[in-house]
Amino acid sequence: MGAWADAYAKAVALVAQLTNEEKVTIITGGSVSSVNWTALEFKDGTQGVQGYDYVTGFSEASALVTTWDKTLMYNQFKAVALEFYEKGFQVTNSPTSQPLGRTPWGGRLVETLGQDSYLNGIAFGIGAKAFADTGIVAGGKHFLLNEQETNRQGTGDSSVAPYSSVVDDKALHETYLWSFYDGVKGGMGAVMCAMTKVNGTLSCENEDLLQNLLKTELGFPGLVFPDVDGQSTAFGSANGGLDYGSSSIWSNSTLEAGLNNGSFTQARLDDMAVRNFIGYFYVGLDNGTQPAYVSDTTVVDVRANHSTIVRTNGAASLVLLKNTNNALPLSKPLSMVIFGSHAGPVMAGPNYVFTVQGSGPTYEGHLAGGSGSGLTNKAALDGTVIRMTGNRSSAMGAAPTGLSKRAGGAAIAGLSGGTSLSQDIPDYATGAEVCMVFINALSGEGADRTELSNTEQDDLVTSVAENCNNTIVVVNTVGARILDSWIENDNITAVVYGSLLGQESGNSLVDVLYGTVNPSGRLAYTIAKNESDYNVAICDTAVCNFTEGNYIDYKYFDAYNVTPRYEFGYGLSYTTFDYSDLSVNITNYSALASTYPIGALAVGGKTDLWEEVVSATVTMANNGTVDGNEVSQLYVQYPDAADQPVRQLRGFERTFITSGSSSTVTFSVRRRDLSMWDVEAQEWAVVSGDYVFSVGASSRDLRVSQTLTV
């Protein structure tokens, strides 16, 4: 276990010096002077340090993952971690793997890392490693099957809330538990258990979930802590696997009585205390170099040059969905008219959302972040700090009236006017060289989305396009957004699609629109033609049956031959790429010699699950006139006996290739990437047979394939 073993030894030695009363103080978030221990400081913030000034507003995780770039992911997670570290926090309630995206109406998908288990897991593991490398204990969440906001919290009516996610063992492992293997392997030192139930038992006192799966099967050595109000009982939570909790529930007298009457054991109390220390030691927080914790009223500027990372990652995340007649990149148009939510005045500063109240949000400018506990403050143009709040259901809307001005020698006009159509649209649009329409969708913690399209916004797009033959639409959204009411309109020449890009969102967008950056973002979910094409809606009952099993997002579309508007992994560029010369070879025959893994149990599961067993290489050529990045994607089709989706993502690389040049890309395939969960054997199994390896530009644009017999 290496560093984990050293951390464990330190934790055990420290716990040996404590009385039981001091151990209870530790597991309930207190300080113990006898061993010079100061209570751990936990903090929310998937987009950066929540609730503090002089911090960076980073891209949301849903934007970061559409870069499909492991280096960019690491750079952002490390910068986020550094700001937590320099503010004096030890544990962050992030990164966020789940909700995974069982349903596109899920309100918190803006905070998470894509709807594919493999892509999500790679990003989640990178985040855990970046935090640990920086001296922060990553508190990955939400464990497990917390797939919607509706009925997530208890409301006093136990018949409907919190809901219970009922899932079979195969889907639990292959779809939902998958990413937490990566998080644990990456160095995650804490895990947040969800408010909800899994198979009828509250997550934070679910012994099968926490003790058997997380701590035993995955080899997780760290602490489990609850989401807000996630802890309900003293001994149910302690025996179930919770390690850090409420002092009112875990009082000294309660736990002492439990020790005396057999409701609780000394071994479990000691284990809880050790787990509270082990992550701290693993990331090196005992070296004494971390700055002291500061309150949110103390001025400590931790932003450094992180705005550069935000701008770079924001541009890299933008997905070009449509580009006809060389509409993009823009080339100094003489006249441009801007319509929609971004055309209004920015009285509160750029990139700012005012409030979300009821079902109708009101906002100005390019949405930079969602709402909820993961949110950071937003900096205004002059450096003053603006706060943003959000609650209730999340729908779509548009901002108030617009502006008109000249800039850079071009006539630029803006027309907003709420969600109603303005009679002035023809006057503005007719004769303009470029018409740009901005539409948005906001969501976040506390509510699920109520719509995946919006009639008033779509009517605005259509109305502009009727009067302007070069209409460019910019979609600023928290997830999948239905586009079919206007996407095939010939006058709509380009569509740029992005999530919430953080404080540099405007600059990131301009970099792509004007060609400073060649777009390379790829969708991390499927955009359907109709809402009815998605197979899972929000569950309104106390029991949510995951009867779809593994078949969510593109795996459902593929299995049931549903044609999407834009498939998982899709994205255009200002250049074009060819694929050739795919070579697939077994690199580790011994690791594939047995059906089941035989390695020792370690942090992240059995060791041979992580061994490379197959290497695939492909040649990519940039045959266009513009330098650019291509995201090559490896998909695997399993033998029929494995009972798997049609194809699954099992590798990706973002590669920069200059015009007229080529590059060879290599994918490393691990044993776990070829494994399926054998429910009867309760083990990961590699099924003998033919595996088809395909590489291409998306899940439905596969250029080269090769079959390998295992």
TORDREN-432566 format. One line per 10 residues: number of its first residue (from 0); their letters; for each residue x, y, z of C-alpha. Coordinates in nm, 2 decimals, m for minus. Layout:
REM residues N
NUM = a = X:Y:Z | ...
//
This chain:
REM residues 710
0 = mgawadayak = 0.00:0.00:0.00 | 0.30:0.23:0.02 | 0.20:0.57:0.14 | m0.13:0.44:0.26 | 0.06:0.19:0.49 | 0.27:0.47:0.63 | m0.04:0.68:0.69 | m0.22:0.39:0.86 | 0.08:0.32:1.09 | 0.08:0.69:1.20
10 = avalvaqltn = m0.30:0.69:1.25 | m0.29:0.37:1.46 | m0.01:0.51:1.68 | m0.20:0.83:1.74 | m0.52:0.65:1.82 | m0.34:0.44:2.08 | m0.27:0.75:2.28 | m0.64:0.85:2.30 | m0.90:0.78:2.56 | m1.24:0.66:2.44
20 = eekvtiitgg = m1.38:1.01:2.52 | m1.11:1.17:2.30 | m1.19:0.92:2.02 | m1.55:1.03:2.03 | m1.43:1.39:2.01 | m1.23:1.31:1.70 | m1.51:1.13:1.51 | m1.75:1.42:1.59 | m1.52:1.69:1.45 | m1.35:1.81:1.77
30 = svssvnwtal = m1.00:1.90:1.87 | m0.79:1.71:2.12 | m0.51:1.90:2.29 | m0.34:1.60:2.44 | m0.21:1.49:2.10 | m0.21:1.85:1.95 | m0.49:1.77:1.71 | m0.70:2.05:1.56 | m1.03:1.95:1.42 | m1.05:1.90:1.04
40 = efkdgtqgvq = m1.19:2.18:0.84 | m1.44:2.06:0.57 | m1.56:2.28:0.29 | m1.80:2.26:m0.01 | m1.70:2.37:m0.35 | m1.69:2.17:m0.67 | m1.63:2.49:m0.87 | m1.39:2.64:m0.62 | m1.39:2.74:m0.25 | m1.76:2.80:m0.17
50 = gydyvtgfse = m1.87:3.12:0.01 | m1.52:3.28:0.02 | m1.39:3.60:m0.15 | m1.06:3.63:m0.34 | m1.10:3.28:m0.49 | m1.13:3.17:m0.85 | m1.46:3.07:m1.01 | m1.36:2.76:m1.21 | m1.54:2.58:m1.48 | m1.81:2.35:m1.36
60 = asalvttwdk = m1.72:1.98:m1.36 | m1.97:1.93:m1.64 | m1.77:2.17:m1.86 | m1.43:2.03:m1.75 | m1.52:1.68:m1.86 | m1.62:1.79:m2.21 | m1.26:1.88:m2.27 | m1.18:1.50:m2.27 | m0.83:1.61:m2.17 | m0.67:1.44:m1.87
70 = tlmynqfkav = m0.40:1.70:m1.84 | m0.65:1.99:m1.83 | m0.86:1.80:m1.58 | m0.56:1.75:m1.35 | m0.45:2.12:m1.39 | m0.79:2.25:m1.28 | m0.84:2.01:m1.00 | m0.49:2.09:m0.87 | m0.56:2.46:m0.89 | m0.89:2.42:m0.70
80 = alefyekgfq = m0.71:2.21:m0.44 | m0.44:2.47:m0.39 | m0.70:2.74:m0.32 | m0.86:2.52:m0.05 | m0.52:2.44:0.09 | m0.42:2.81:0.11 | m0.75:2.90:0.28 | m0.66:2.64:0.55 | m0.91:2.37:0.47 | m0.81:2.00:0.50
90 = vtnsptsqpl = m1.11:1.82:0.35 | m1.31:1.92:0.04 | m1.66:1.79:m0.03 | m1.55:1.71:m0.39 | m1.49:1.59:m0.66 | m1.84:1.49:m0.75 | m1.89:1.17:m0.95 | m2.26:1.12:m0.89 | m2.54:1.18:m0.98 | m2.40:1.00:m1.28
100 = grtpwggrlv = m2.69:1.10:m1.51 | m2.94:0.82:m1.51 | m3.19:1.09:m1.62 | m3.11:1.41:m1.81 | m3.36:1.60:m1.58 | m3.13:1.55:m1.28 | m3.07:1.90:m1.13 | m2.71:1.84:m1.01 | m2.55:1.71:m1.33 | m2.39:2.05:m1.37
110 = etlgqdsyln = m2.15:1.95:m1.09 | m2.06:1.61:m1.21 | m1.83:1.44:m1.45 | m2.04:1.30:m1.74 | m2.29:1.03:m1.79 | m2.05:0.75:m1.89 | m1.90:0.54:m1.61 | m1.56:0.51:m1.77 | m1.52:0.88:m1.86 | m1.66:0.98:m1.52
120 = giafgigaka = m1.43:0.74:m1.34 | m1.11:0.86:m1.52 | m1.20:1.23:m1.44 | m1.30:1.13:m1.08 | m0.97:0.95:m1.02 | m0.77:1.24:m1.17 | m0.95:1.48:m0.93 | m0.88:1.26:m0.63 | m0.51:1.24:m0.72 | m0.48:1.61:m0.79
130 = fadtgivagg = m0.63:1.69:m0.45 | m0.40:1.44:m0.27 | m0.09:1.57:m0.45 | m0.17:1.92:m0.32 | m0.22:1.82:0.04 | m0.60:1.81:0.04 | m0.82:1.52:0.14 | m1.07:1.46:m0.14 | m1.42:1.39:m0.01 | m1.57:1.22:m0.32
140 = khfllneqet = m1.95:1.22:m0.34 | m2.23:1.12:m0.35 | m2.21:0.75:m0.24 | m2.42:0.60:m0.40 | m2.71:0.61:m0.64 | m2.81:0.97:m0.55 | m2.95:1.03:m0.90 | m3.20:1.31:m0.85 | m3.29:1.60:m0.62 | m3.67:1.52:m0.60
150 = nrqgtgdssv = m3.74:1.35:m0.26 | m3.37:1.35:m0.18 | m3.42:1.49:0.17 | m3.67:1.39:0.44 | m3.97:1.62:0.44 | m4.15:1.47:0.75 | m4.35:1.24:0.53 | m4.15:0.92:0.54 | m4.37:0.76:0.28 | m4.22:0.96:0.00
160 = apyssvvddk = m3.88:1.09:0.12 | m3.59:1.02:0.11 | m3.64:0.79:m0.19 | m3.48:0.45:m0.21 | m3.28:0.36:m0.52 | m3.35:m0.01:m0.60 | m3.09:m0.15:m0.83 | m2.96:m0.50:m0.93 | m2.61:m0.61:m0.83 | m2.49:m0.61:m1.19
170 = alhetylwsf = m2.59:m0.25:m1.27 | m2.47:m0.13:m0.93 | m2.12:m0.26:m1.00 | m2.09:m0.19:m1.38 | m2.25:0.15:m1.39 | m2.26:0.32:m1.05 | m1.98:0.17:m0.84 | m1.74:0.18:m1.13 | m1.62:0.54:m1.09 | m1.56:0.50:m0.71
180 = ydgvkggmga = m1.30:0.24:m0.79 | m1.11:0.51:m0.98 | m1.16:0.76:m0.70 | m1.03:0.53:m0.43 | m0.74:0.42:m0.65 | m0.66:0.79:m0.72 | m0.61:0.86:m0.35 | m0.95:0.97:m0.22 | m0.92:1.00:0.15 | m1.29:1.06:0.23
190 = vmcamtkvng = m1.63:0.97:0.09 | m1.96:1.14:0.15 | m2.25:0.91:0.19 | m2.58:1.03:0.04 | m2.90:1.14:0.21 | m3.10:0.88:0.02 | m3.16:0.51:0.05 | m3.01:0.22:m0.15 | m3.22:m0.09:m0.17 | m3.43:0.02:0.12
200 = tlscenedll = m3.16:0.12:0.37 | m3.03:0.47:0.43 | m2.69:0.52:0.26 | m2.52:0.64:0.57 | m2.61:0.34:0.77 | m2.60:0.08:0.49 | m2.35:m0.19:0.59 | m2.35:m0.35:0.25 | m2.28:m0.03:0.08 | m2.02:0.11:0.32
210 = qnllktelgf = m1.85:m0.18:0.49 | m1.88:m0.45:0.22 | m1.85:m0.26:m0.11 | m1.66:0.05:m0.03 | m1.43:m0.05:0.25 | m1.38:m0.42:0.16 | m1.43:m0.47:m0.21 | m1.28:m0.13:m0.31 | m1.02:m0.14:m0.03 | m1.11:0.22:0.08
220 = pglvfpdvdg = m0.90:0.31:0.38 | m1.04:0.66:0.46 | m1.33:0.81:0.64 | m1.70:0.81:0.55 | m1.89:1.13:0.64 | m2.25:1.22:0.59 | m2.42:1.46:0.35 | m2.63:1.72:0.54 | m2.88:1.54:0.77 | m2.76:1.21:0.62
230 = qstafgsang = m2.70:1.06:0.97 | m3.01:0.93:1.14 | m2.92:0.69:1.42 | m2.63:0.64:1.65 | m2.56:0.27:1.62 | m2.72:0.21:1.28 | m2.48:0.46:1.13 | m2.17:0.36:1.33 | m2.21:m0.01:1.27 | m2.32:0.06:0.91
240 = gldygsssiw = m1.99:0.22:0.83 | m2.01:0.60:0.90 | m1.69:0.73:1.05 | m1.75:1.10:1.11 | m2.08:1.24:1.24 | m2.28:1.45:1.47 | m2.19:1.50:1.83 | m2.56:1.52:1.92 | m2.62:1.17:1.78 | m2.28:1.03:1.89
250 = snstleagln = m2.25:1.17:2.24 | m2.00:1.03:2.48 | m2.28:0.89:2.70 | m2.46:0.72:2.41 | m2.15:0.55:2.26 | m2.02:0.45:2.61 | m2.36:0.29:2.68 | m2.34:0.11:2.35 | m1.99:m0.03:2.43 | m2.13:m0.15:2.76
260 = ngsftqarld = m2.44:m0.32:2.63 | m2.29:m0.46:2.31 | m2.46:m0.23:2.06 | m2.12:m0.10:1.96 | m1.77:m0.24:1.98 | m1.43:m0.11:2.08 | m1.28:m0.23:1.76 | m1.53:m0.03:1.56 | m1.47:0.29:1.76 | m1.09:0.25:1.71
270 = dmavrnfigy = m1.14:0.19:1.34 | m1.35:0.51:1.31 | m1.08:0.71:1.48 | m0.80:0.57:1.27 | m1.00:0.65:0.95 | m1.04:1.01:1.06 | m0.66:1.04:1.07 | m0.54:0.83:0.78 | m0.63:1.07:0.50 | m0.47:1.36:0.68
280 = fyvgldngtq = m0.14:1.17:0.70 | m0.17:1.03:0.35 | m0.17:1.37:0.19 | 0.11:1.50:0.41 | m0.09:1.75:0.62 | 0.13:1.66:0.92 | 0.43:1.83:0.77 | 0.33:2.16:0.93 | 0.35:2.38:0.62 | m0.02:2.45:0.55
290 = payvsdttvv = m0.13:2.81:0.62 | m0.37:2.85:0.91 | m0.74:2.83:0.85 | m0.90:3.17:0.78 | m1.26:3.28:0.81 | m1.46:3.41:0.51 | m1.41:3.77:0.64 | m1.03:3.75:0.63 | m0.87:3.88:0.31 | m0.64:3.61:0.17
300 = dvranhstiv = m0.61:3.62:m0.20 | m0.54:3.27:m0.33 | m0.62:3.32:m0.70 | m0.27:3.33:m0.84 | m0.28:3.29:m1.22 | m0.57:3.05:m1.21 | m0.78:3.27:m1.44 | m0.56:3.14:m1.73 | m0.66:2.78:m1.65 | m1.02:2.88:m1.64
310 = rtngaaslvl = m1.00:3.05:m1.98 | m0.81:2.77:m2.14 | m1.03:2.49:m2.00 | m1.35:2.69:m2.09 | m1.25:2.72:m2.45 | m1.14:2.35:m2.47 | m1.47:2.24:m2.33 | m1.69:2.42:m2.59 | m1.85:2.18:m2.84 | m1.91:2.29:m3.20
320 = lkntnnalpl = m2.23:2.11:m3.30 | m2.30:2.27:m3.64 | m2.09:2.48:m3.87 | m2.21:2.54:m4.23 | m2.09:2.79:m4.49 | m1.78:2.85:m4.29 | m1.98:3.06:m4.05 | m1.72:3.01:m3.78 | m1.46:3.12:m3.70 | m1.58:3.48:m3.73
330 = skplsmvifg = m1.37:3.70:m3.95 | m1.42:4.06:m3.84 | m1.78:4.10:m3.94 | m1.89:4.46:m4.02 | m2.22:4.42:m3.83 | m2.34:4.18:m3.56 | m2.66:4.17:m3.36 | m2.68:3.98:m3.03 | m3.01:3.84:m2.91 | m3.13:3.66:m2.60
340 = shagpvmagp = m3.02:3.64:m2.24 | m2.67:3.76:m2.30 | m2.77:4.08:m2.48 | m2.90:4.25:m2.16 | m2.71:4.49:m1.94 | m2.47:4.34:m1.69 | m2.54:4.58:m1.40 | m2.41:4.32:m1.15 | m2.10:4.24:m1.34 | m2.02:3.96:m1.59
350 = nyvftvqgsg = m2.09:3.60:m1.55 | m2.35:3.64:m1.27 | m2.67:3.48:m1.19 | m2.90:3.67:m0.97 | m3.15:3.42:m0.82 | m3.36:3.12:m0.89 | m3.70:3.15:m0.74 | m3.99:2.92:m0.80 | m3.97:2.78:m1.15 | m3.86:3.10:m1.32
360 = ptyeghlagg = m3.49:3.20:m1.30 | m3.38:3.55:m1.37 | m3.03:3.60:m1.48 | m2.79:3.82:m1.67 | m2.51:3.73:m1.90 | m2.33:3.41:m1.97 | m2.41:3.16:m1.69 | m2.08:3.09:m1.52 | m2.20:2.85:m1.25 | m2.50:2.66:m1.13
370 = sgsgltnkaa = m2.67:2.69:m0.79 | m2.62:2.51:m0.46 | m2.34:2.41:m0.23 | m2.08:2.37:m0.50 | m2.10:2.73:m0.60 | m1.83:2.99:m0.57 | m1.87:3.36:m0.55 | m1.84:3.55:m0.88 | m1.60:3.84:m0.92 | m1.73:4.16:m1.09
380 = ldgtvirmtg = m1.54:4.36:m1.34 | m1.39:4.59:m1.08 | m1.30:4.31:m0.84 | m1.60:4.35:m0.61 | m1.76:4.03:m0.50 | m2.11:3.92:m0.59 | m2.29:3.63:m0.44 | m2.54:3.40:m0.61 | m2.82:3.19:m0.47 | m3.05:2.93:m0.60
390 = nrssamgaap = m3.33:2.70:m0.51 | m3.66:2.53:m0.62 | m3.72:2.39:m0.97 | m3.50:2.48:m1.25 | m3.64:2.60:m1.58 | m3.52:2.83:m1.85 | m3.57:3.20:m1.92 | m3.41:3.52:m2.06 | m3.29:3.85:m1.92 | m3.43:4.20:m1.94
400 = tglskragga = m3.38:4.46:m2.20 | m3.06:4.51:m2.40 | m2.79:4.75:m2.52 | m2.65:4.91:m2.83 | m2.30:5.02:m2.89 | m2.00:5.03:m3.12 | m1.68:4.84:m3.05 | m1.37:4.76:m3.25 | m1.50:4.93:m3.57 | m1.79:4.69:m3.60
410 = aiaglsggts = m2.15:4.78:m3.54 | m2.27:4.57:m3.25 | m2.62:4.58:m3.12 | m2.80:4.38:m2.86 | m3.17:4.30:m2.82 | m3.32:4.11:m2.53 | m3.66:4.17:m2.38 | m3.74:3.88:m2.15 | m3.88:3.56:m2.29 | m4.14:3.73:m2.51
420 = lsqdipdyat = m4.06:3.80:m2.88 | m3.99:4.16:m2.97 | m4.14:4.33:m3.27 | m3.80:4.49:m3.32 | m3.63:4.16:m3.42 | m3.67:4.20:m3.80 | m3.53:4.56:m3.78 | m3.22:4.44:m3.59 | m3.17:4.11:m3.78 | m3.24:4.21:m4.14
430 = gaevcmvfin = m2.92:4.31:m4.31 | m2.69:4.21:m4.03 | m2.38:4.02:m4.14 | m2.40:3.80:m3.82 | m2.69:3.74:m3.58 | m2.59:3.57:m3.26 | m2.86:3.42:m3.03 | m2.78:3.31:m2.68 | m3.00:3.07:m2.49 | m2.94:2.92:m2.15
440 = alsgegadrt = m3.06:2.67:m1.89 | m2.99:2.68:m1.52 | m3.00:2.42:m1.25 | m2.83:2.31:m0.94 | m2.87:2.15:m0.59 | m3.22:2.14:m0.45 | m3.43:2.08:m0.76 | m3.45:1.88:m1.08 | m3.49:2.03:m1.42 | m3.85:2.08:m1.54
450 = elsnteqddl = m3.78:2.10:m1.91 | m3.51:2.01:m2.16 | m3.62:2.28:m2.41 | m3.81:2.61:m2.38 | m4.07:2.73:m2.63 | m4.00:3.10:m2.58 | m3.63:3.06:m2.63 | m3.68:2.83:m2.93 | m3.92:3.08:m3.08 | m3.66:3.35:m3.04
460 = vtsvaencnn = m3.41:3.15:m3.23 | m3.65:3.07:m3.51 | m3.77:3.44:m3.53 | m3.41:3.56:m3.57 | m3.33:3.30:m3.83 | m3.63:3.39:m4.03 | m3.48:3.74:m4.07 | m3.10:3.66:m4.08 | m2.94:3.40:m4.30 | m2.63:3.38:m4.09
470 = tivvvntvga = m2.76:3.30:m3.74 | m2.52:3.15:m3.49 | m2.67:3.00:m3.17 | m2.47:2.98:m2.85 | m2.62:2.73:m2.60 | m2.51:2.79:m2.24 | m2.66:2.49:m2.05 | m2.63:2.26:m1.75 | m2.69:1.94:m1.95 | m2.87:1.80:m2.24
480 = rildswiend = m3.09:2.05:m2.43 | m3.33:1.96:m2.71 | m3.26:2.16:m3.02 | m3.48:2.00:m3.28 | m3.73:2.28:m3.33 | m3.47:2.48:m3.52 | m3.14:2.28:m3.56 | m3.21:2.19:m3.93 | m3.29:2.55:m4.03 | m3.06:2.64:m4.31
490 = nitavvygsl = m3.03:3.00:m4.19 | m2.88:2.87:m3.86 | m2.53:2.82:m3.98 | m2.35:2.74:m3.65 | m2.42:2.61:m3.30 | m2.17:2.64:m3.01 | m2.27:2.43:m2.71 | m2.12:2.46:m2.37 | m2.18:2.41:m2.00 | m2.10:2.67:m1.73
500 = lgqesgnslv = m1.75:2.78:m1.79 | m1.66:2.99:m1.48 | m1.53:3.34:m1.44 | m1.36:3.36:m1.78 | m1.66:3.22:m1.98 | m1.69:3.52:m2.20 | m1.32:3.52:m2.30 | m1.34:3.14:m2.36 | m1.63:3.18:m2.59 | m1.47:3.46:m2.79
510 = dvlygtvnps = m1.15:3.26:m2.83 | m1.35:2.99:m3.01 | m1.59:3.22:m3.20 | m1.29:3.41:m3.35 | m1.07:3.11:m3.41 | m0.79:3.18:m3.15 | m0.88:2.84:m3.03 | m0.99:2.56:m3.26 | m1.29:2.39:m3.08 | m1.23:2.04:m2.96
520 = grlaytiakn = m1.49:1.98:m2.69 | m1.69:1.66:m2.71 | m2.03:1.58:m2.56 | m2.02:1.38:m2.24 | m2.38:1.28:m2.29 | m2.64:1.23:m2.56 | m2.86:1.50:m2.71 | m3.18:1.34:m2.82 | m3.42:1.46:m3.09 | m3.72:1.45:m2.85
530 = esdynvaicd = m3.75:1.44:m2.47 | m3.95:1.12:m2.51 | m3.64:0.96:m2.66 | m3.48:0.94:m2.31 | m3.58:0.63:m2.12 | m3.56:0.75:m1.76 | m3.76:1.04:m1.61 | m3.76:1.18:m1.26 | m3.90:0.94:m1.01 | m4.17:1.09:m0.79
540 = tavcnftegn = m4.23:0.79:m0.56 | m4.06:0.67:m0.24 | m3.91:0.37:m0.43 | m3.72:0.43:m0.75 | m3.66:0.11:m0.94 | m3.36:0.12:m1.17 | m3.51:m0.13:m1.41 | m3.31:0.00:m1.70 | m3.00:m0.15:m1.55 | m2.69:m0.05:m1.73
550 = yidykyfday = m2.88:0.11:m2.02 | m2.86:0.48:m1.97 | m2.76:0.75:m2.21 | m2.58:0.62:m2.52 | m2.60:0.26:m2.41 | m2.98:0.28:m2.42 | m2.98:0.47:m2.75 | m2.76:0.20:m2.91 | m2.94:m0.10:m2.76 | m3.28:0.02:m2.87
560 = nvtpryefgy = m3.18:0.17:m3.20 | m3.29:0.52:m3.11 | m3.13:0.78:m3.33 | m3.00:1.08:m3.14 | m2.96:1.43:m3.26 | m2.60:1.44:m3.14 | m2.44:1.13:m3.00 | m2.22:1.08:m2.70 | m1.86:1.20:m2.78 | m1.97:1.42:m3.07
570 = glsyttfdys = m1.80:1.75:m3.16 | m1.68:1.93:m3.47 | m1.35:2.12:m3.54 | m1.24:2.39:m3.78 | m1.03:2.12:m3.94 | m1.08:1.75:m4.03 | m0.90:1.43:m3.92 | m0.85:1.08:m4.07 | m0.80:0.76:m3.88 | m0.60:0.46:m4.00
580 = dlsvnitnys = m0.37:0.17:m3.90 | m0.54:0.04:m3.59 | m0.34:m0.22:m3.41 | m0.47:m0.41:m3.11 | m0.25:m0.65:m2.92 | m0.25:m0.84:m2.59 | 0.04:m0.71:m2.37 | m0.01:m0.92:m2.06 | m0.12:m1.28:m2.12 | m0.07:m1.38:m1.76
590 = alastypiga = m0.31:m1.12:m1.63 | m0.57:m1.27:m1.87 | m0.50:m1.63:m1.78 | m0.77:m1.66:m1.52 | m1.14:m1.57:m1.55 | m1.14:m1.39:m1.22 | m0.87:m1.16:m1.08 | m0.62:m1.33:m0.85 | m0.43:m1.02:m0.72 | m0.41:m0.91:m0.36
600 = lavggktdlw = m0.67:m0.68:m0.23 | m0.53:m0.33:m0.21 | m0.65:0.03:m0.22 | m0.88:0.04:m0.53 | m0.96:m0.33:m0.53 | m0.76:m0.64:m0.64 | m0.43:m0.53:m0.79 | m0.46:m0.71:m1.12 | m0.78:m0.53:m1.21 | m0.55:m0.23:m1.28
610 = eevvsatvtm = m0.29:m0.41:m1.49 | m0.27:m0.33:m1.86 | m0.37:m0.63:m2.07 | m0.43:m0.48:m2.42 | m0.26:m0.20:m2.61 | m0.43:m0.03:m2.91 | m0.26:0.22:m3.14 | m0.41:0.42:m3.42 | m0.27:0.68:m3.66 | m0.46:1.01:m3.69
620 = anngtvdgne = m0.39:1.27:m3.96 | m0.50:1.63:m3.97 | m0.59:1.68:m4.34 | m0.74:2.02:m4.30 | m0.58:2.37:m4.31 | m0.60:2.45:m3.94 | m0.40:2.31:m3.64 | m0.62:2.15:m3.39 | m0.69:1.89:m3.12 | m0.87:1.57:m3.20
630 = vsqlyvqypd = m1.03:1.36:m2.93 | m0.99:0.99:m3.04 | m1.22:0.75:m2.86 | m1.18:0.38:m2.81 | m1.50:0.17:m2.78 | m1.51:m0.21:m2.70 | m1.78:m0.45:m2.80 | m1.78:m0.76:m2.57 | m1.87:m1.12:m2.65 | m2.24:m1.19:m2.63
640 = aadqpvrqlr = m2.19:m1.41:m2.32 | m2.08:m1.11:m2.12 | m2.43:m0.95:m2.14 | m2.30:m0.60:m2.20 | m2.42:m0.29:m2.39 | m2.36:m0.27:m2.76 | m2.03:m0.08:m2.71 | m1.86:0.09:m2.42 | m1.60:0.37:m2.40 | m1.27:0.22:m2.29
650 = gfertfitsg = m1.01:0.49:m2.38 | m0.98:0.84:m2.50 | m0.69:1.08:m2.58 | m0.70:1.45:m2.69 | m0.41:1.50:m2.93 | m0.28:1.82:m3.09 | m0.19:1.77:m3.46 | m0.07:2.05:m3.69 | m0.22:2.09:m4.03 | m0.09:1.83:m4.27
660 = ssstvtfsvr = 0.07:1.62:m4.00 | m0.01:1.29:m3.84 | 0.03:1.14:m3.49 | 0.01:0.79:m3.34 | m0.21:0.75:m3.03 | m0.19:0.46:m2.79 | m0.47:0.34:m2.56 | m0.39:0.13:m2.25 | m0.67:m0.11:m2.17 | m0.67:m0.25:m1.81
670 = rrdlsmwdve = m0.81:m0.59:m1.71 | m1.11:m0.41:m1.54 | m1.19:m0.25:m1.88 | m1.26:m0.59:m2.03 | m1.44:m0.73:m1.72 | m1.80:m0.78:m1.64 | m1.96:m0.84:m1.30 | m2.04:m1.20:m1.24 | m2.33:m1.18:m0.99 | m2.31:m1.55:m0.90
680 = aqewavvsgd = m1.94:m1.55:m0.83 | m1.95:m1.20:m0.68 | m1.64:m1.11:m0.88 | m1.51:m0.93:m1.19 | m1.48:m1.17:m1.48 | m1.32:m1.17:m1.82 | m1.53:m1.37:m2.06 | m1.36:m1.57:m2.33 | m1.44:m1.47:m2.69 | m1.41:m1.21:m2.95
690 = yvfsvgassr = m1.38:m0.84:m2.85 | m1.42:m0.58:m3.11 | m1.21:m0.26:m3.06 | m1.32:0.04:m3.26 | m1.17:0.39:m3.26 | m1.33:0.70:m3.39 | m1.45:1.06:m3.33 | m1.77:0.97:m3.13 | m1.97:0.67:m3.01 | m2.14:0.65:m3.36
700 = dlrvsqtltv = m1.85:0.78:m3.58 | m1.62:0.48:m3.55 | m1.35:0.49:m3.83 | m1.14:0.18:m3.77 | m1.20:m0.16:m3.60 | m1.02:m0.48:m3.51 | m1.13:m0.80:m3.35 | m0.92:m0.96:m3.07 | m0.98:m1.30:m2.93 | m0.93:m1.34:m2.56
//
